[in-house]
Amino acid sequence: MRLLVSWALNALVLLGLAYVAPRFGVLSGFAVEGFEAAAIAVAILAVLNLTVRPILKLLSLPITCLTFGLFTLVINALMMYLTGELVTGFIVGGPLNALLVSIVYAIASAILNGIFNPKEDD
């Protein structure tokens, strides 16, 4: 049940970001064409984060160390950009948008999942 709640919250974060950000003049190329596209994007993003991201993190370990871990933001942006290329109806709108979307998405989903999906201490 926790997985479904987390999946729905993350899809709502993408939808909310696509609705709010262009109205403030930020992320003008970012768009999500409905909850179905957002839910599929979250699922594809999770699969990419489980398969491709560890390989990229291992290969980029020297540059990640040189940048004190900031290169991880570039890897996250690449995962978001790849998701935009794979999912129909989920338009990222470029590499800079992918970086900004991945940062805001990570912060908002962490906050919402912490509020609505707290871990129980056993």
BAVEX-28112 format. One record per residue (C-alpha): chain; residue in three letters; x, z, y. Coordinates in Angstrom, 2 decimals. Example, Ala and Ser with C-alpha at 12.3 -4.5 7.8 and 13.67 -1.06 7.14 Angstrom:
2
mise chaine: A, residu: ALA, xx: 12.30, zz: 7.80, yy: -4.50
mise chaine: A, residu: SER, xx: 13.67, zz: 7.14, yy: -1.06
//
This chain:
122
mise chaine: A, residu: MET, xx: 0.00, zz: 0.00, yy: 0.00
mise chaine: A, residu: ARG, xx: 2.89, zz: 0.82, yy: 2.31
mise chaine: A, residu: LEU, xx: 4.26, zz: -2.71, yy: 1.88
mise chaine: A, residu: LEU, xx: 0.96, zz: -4.30, yy: 2.89
mise chaine: A, residu: VAL, xx: 0.65, zz: -2.08, yy: 5.97
mise chaine: A, residu: SER, xx: 4.20, zz: -2.92, yy: 6.99
mise chaine: A, residu: TRP, xx: 3.60, zz: -6.63, yy: 6.42
mise chaine: A, residu: ALA, xx: 0.41, zz: -6.62, yy: 8.50
mise chaine: A, residu: LEU, xx: 2.07, zz: -4.61, yy: 11.31
mise chaine: A, residu: ASN, xx: 5.00, zz: -7.01, yy: 11.46
mise chaine: A, residu: ALA, xx: 2.64, zz: -9.99, yy: 11.57
mise chaine: A, residu: LEU, xx: 0.73, zz: -8.33, yy: 14.41
mise chaine: A, residu: VAL, xx: 4.01, zz: -7.73, yy: 16.26
mise chaine: A, residu: LEU, xx: 4.81, zz: -11.45, yy: 16.07
mise chaine: A, residu: LEU, xx: 1.31, zz: -12.35, yy: 17.24
mise chaine: A, residu: GLY, xx: 1.44, zz: -9.86, yy: 20.08
mise chaine: A, residu: LEU, xx: 4.86, zz: -11.07, yy: 21.15
mise chaine: A, residu: ALA, xx: 3.70, zz: -14.68, yy: 21.12
mise chaine: A, residu: TYR, xx: 0.67, zz: -13.73, yy: 23.21
mise chaine: A, residu: VAL, xx: 2.32, zz: -11.43, yy: 25.76
mise chaine: A, residu: ALA, xx: 5.80, zz: -12.83, yy: 26.36
mise chaine: A, residu: PRO, xx: 4.89, zz: -16.31, yy: 27.70
mise chaine: A, residu: ARG, xx: 2.41, zz: -14.74, yy: 30.11
mise chaine: A, residu: PHE, xx: 5.28, zz: -12.84, yy: 31.73
mise chaine: A, residu: GLY, xx: 7.35, zz: -16.02, yy: 31.99
mise chaine: A, residu: VAL, xx: 9.66, zz: -15.04, yy: 29.14
mise chaine: A, residu: LEU, xx: 10.07, zz: -16.96, yy: 25.86
mise chaine: A, residu: SER, xx: 8.18, zz: -19.99, yy: 27.09
mise chaine: A, residu: GLY, xx: 8.81, zz: -21.97, yy: 23.90
mise chaine: A, residu: PHE, xx: 7.78, zz: -19.21, yy: 21.48
mise chaine: A, residu: ALA, xx: 4.37, zz: -19.61, yy: 19.84
mise chaine: A, residu: VAL, xx: 2.49, zz: -18.46, yy: 16.76
mise chaine: A, residu: GLU, xx: -0.63, zz: -20.39, yy: 15.78
mise chaine: A, residu: GLY, xx: -2.61, zz: -17.56, yy: 14.19
mise chaine: A, residu: PHE, xx: -2.39, zz: -14.60, yy: 11.87
mise chaine: A, residu: GLU, xx: -1.80, zz: -16.77, yy: 8.81
mise chaine: A, residu: ALA, xx: 1.30, zz: -18.36, yy: 10.33
mise chaine: A, residu: ALA, xx: 2.55, zz: -14.93, yy: 11.44
mise chaine: A, residu: ALA, xx: 2.01, zz: -13.45, yy: 7.96
mise chaine: A, residu: ILE, xx: 3.83, zz: -16.35, yy: 6.30
mise chaine: A, residu: ALA, xx: 6.64, zz: -16.06, yy: 8.87
mise chaine: A, residu: VAL, xx: 7.03, zz: -12.36, yy: 8.09
mise chaine: A, residu: ALA, xx: 7.18, zz: -13.11, yy: 4.35
mise chaine: A, residu: ILE, xx: 9.74, zz: -15.91, yy: 4.80
mise chaine: A, residu: LEU, xx: 11.78, zz: -13.75, yy: 7.17
mise chaine: A, residu: ALA, xx: 11.84, zz: -10.99, yy: 4.55
mise chaine: A, residu: VAL, xx: 12.99, zz: -13.41, yy: 1.86
mise chaine: A, residu: LEU, xx: 15.72, zz: -14.78, yy: 4.13
mise chaine: A, residu: ASN, xx: 16.82, zz: -11.25, yy: 5.01
mise chaine: A, residu: LEU, xx: 17.06, zz: -10.39, yy: 1.32
mise chaine: A, residu: THR, xx: 18.92, zz: -13.53, yy: 0.22
mise chaine: A, residu: VAL, xx: 20.75, zz: -15.36, yy: 2.99
mise chaine: A, residu: ARG, xx: 21.52, zz: -12.52, yy: 5.40
mise chaine: A, residu: PRO, xx: 23.80, zz: -10.49, yy: 3.05
mise chaine: A, residu: ILE, xx: 25.88, zz: -13.60, yy: 2.37
mise chaine: A, residu: LEU, xx: 26.22, zz: -14.35, yy: 6.07
mise chaine: A, residu: LYS, xx: 27.11, zz: -10.73, yy: 6.82
mise chaine: A, residu: LEU, xx: 29.84, zz: -10.79, yy: 4.19
mise chaine: A, residu: LEU, xx: 31.26, zz: -14.10, yy: 5.41
mise chaine: A, residu: SER, xx: 31.20, zz: -13.01, yy: 9.05
mise chaine: A, residu: LEU, xx: 32.66, zz: -9.55, yy: 8.46
mise chaine: A, residu: PRO, xx: 35.89, zz: -10.21, yy: 10.43
mise chaine: A, residu: ILE, xx: 34.07, zz: -11.42, yy: 13.54
mise chaine: A, residu: THR, xx: 31.52, zz: -8.62, yy: 13.19
mise chaine: A, residu: CYS, xx: 34.34, zz: -6.09, yy: 13.20
mise chaine: A, residu: LEU, xx: 35.98, zz: -7.76, yy: 16.21
mise chaine: A, residu: THR, xx: 32.74, zz: -7.63, yy: 18.17
mise chaine: A, residu: PHE, xx: 31.97, zz: -4.06, yy: 17.08
mise chaine: A, residu: GLY, xx: 28.86, zz: -5.17, yy: 15.18
mise chaine: A, residu: LEU, xx: 27.30, zz: -7.26, yy: 17.94
mise chaine: A, residu: PHE, xx: 27.64, zz: -10.42, yy: 15.85
mise chaine: A, residu: THR, xx: 24.85, zz: -8.98, yy: 13.71
mise chaine: A, residu: LEU, xx: 22.49, zz: -9.91, yy: 16.54
mise chaine: A, residu: VAL, xx: 23.55, zz: -13.53, yy: 16.11
mise chaine: A, residu: ILE, xx: 22.84, zz: -13.33, yy: 12.37
mise chaine: A, residu: ASN, xx: 19.40, zz: -11.86, yy: 13.08
mise chaine: A, residu: ALA, xx: 18.72, zz: -14.66, yy: 15.56
mise chaine: A, residu: LEU, xx: 19.79, zz: -17.22, yy: 12.97
mise chaine: A, residu: MET, xx: 17.33, zz: -15.74, yy: 10.46
mise chaine: A, residu: MET, xx: 14.54, zz: -15.95, yy: 13.05
mise chaine: A, residu: TYR, xx: 15.48, zz: -19.53, yy: 13.92
mise chaine: A, residu: LEU, xx: 15.51, zz: -20.52, yy: 10.23
mise chaine: A, residu: THR, xx: 12.10, zz: -18.94, yy: 9.81
mise chaine: A, residu: GLY, xx: 10.83, zz: -21.02, yy: 12.72
mise chaine: A, residu: GLU, xx: 12.17, zz: -24.16, yy: 11.06
mise chaine: A, residu: LEU, xx: 10.58, zz: -23.34, yy: 7.69
mise chaine: A, residu: VAL, xx: 7.13, zz: -22.12, yy: 8.72
mise chaine: A, residu: THR, xx: 4.54, zz: -24.46, yy: 10.16
mise chaine: A, residu: GLY, xx: 2.75, zz: -22.89, yy: 13.10
mise chaine: A, residu: PHE, xx: 5.64, zz: -20.55, yy: 13.95
mise chaine: A, residu: ILE, xx: 7.65, zz: -22.05, yy: 16.80
mise chaine: A, residu: VAL, xx: 10.70, zz: -20.18, yy: 18.01
mise chaine: A, residu: GLY, xx: 11.73, zz: -22.63, yy: 20.72
mise chaine: A, residu: GLY, xx: 15.52, zz: -22.53, yy: 20.59
mise chaine: A, residu: PRO, xx: 18.50, zz: -20.29, yy: 19.88
mise chaine: A, residu: LEU, xx: 18.16, zz: -18.09, yy: 22.96
mise chaine: A, residu: ASN, xx: 14.49, zz: -17.50, yy: 22.22
mise chaine: A, residu: ALA, xx: 15.44, zz: -16.68, yy: 18.63
mise chaine: A, residu: LEU, xx: 17.89, zz: -14.04, yy: 19.86
mise chaine: A, residu: LEU, xx: 15.39, zz: -12.45, yy: 22.24
mise chaine: A, residu: VAL, xx: 12.52, zz: -12.62, yy: 19.74
mise chaine: A, residu: SER, xx: 14.64, zz: -11.03, yy: 17.01
mise chaine: A, residu: ILE, xx: 15.65, zz: -8.15, yy: 19.29
mise chaine: A, residu: VAL, xx: 12.13, zz: -7.44, yy: 20.54
mise chaine: A, residu: TYR, xx: 10.67, zz: -7.93, yy: 17.04
mise chaine: A, residu: ALA, xx: 13.12, zz: -5.44, yy: 15.52
mise chaine: A, residu: ILE, xx: 12.41, zz: -2.80, yy: 18.17
mise chaine: A, residu: ALA, xx: 8.63, zz: -3.19, yy: 18.14
mise chaine: A, residu: SER, xx: 8.30, zz: -3.32, yy: 14.35
mise chaine: A, residu: ALA, xx: 10.53, zz: -0.26, yy: 13.95
mise chaine: A, residu: ILE, xx: 8.40, zz: 1.71, yy: 16.40
mise chaine: A, residu: LEU, xx: 5.08, zz: 0.63, yy: 14.90
mise chaine: A, residu: ASN, xx: 6.22, zz: 1.14, yy: 11.31
mise chaine: A, residu: GLY, xx: 7.51, zz: 4.58, yy: 12.26
mise chaine: A, residu: ILE, xx: 4.16, zz: 5.53, yy: 13.75
mise chaine: A, residu: PHE, xx: 1.74, zz: 3.99, yy: 11.27
mise chaine: A, residu: ASN, xx: 3.83, zz: 4.07, yy: 8.12
mise chaine: A, residu: PRO, xx: 5.80, zz: 7.34, yy: 8.12
mise chaine: A, residu: LYS, xx: 7.97, zz: 8.18, yy: 5.14
mise chaine: A, residu: GLU, xx: 6.99, zz: 11.26, yy: 3.23
mise chaine: A, residu: ASP, xx: 9.73, zz: 13.81, yy: 2.52
mise chaine: A, residu: ASP, xx: 9.68, zz: 14.74, yy: -1.15
//
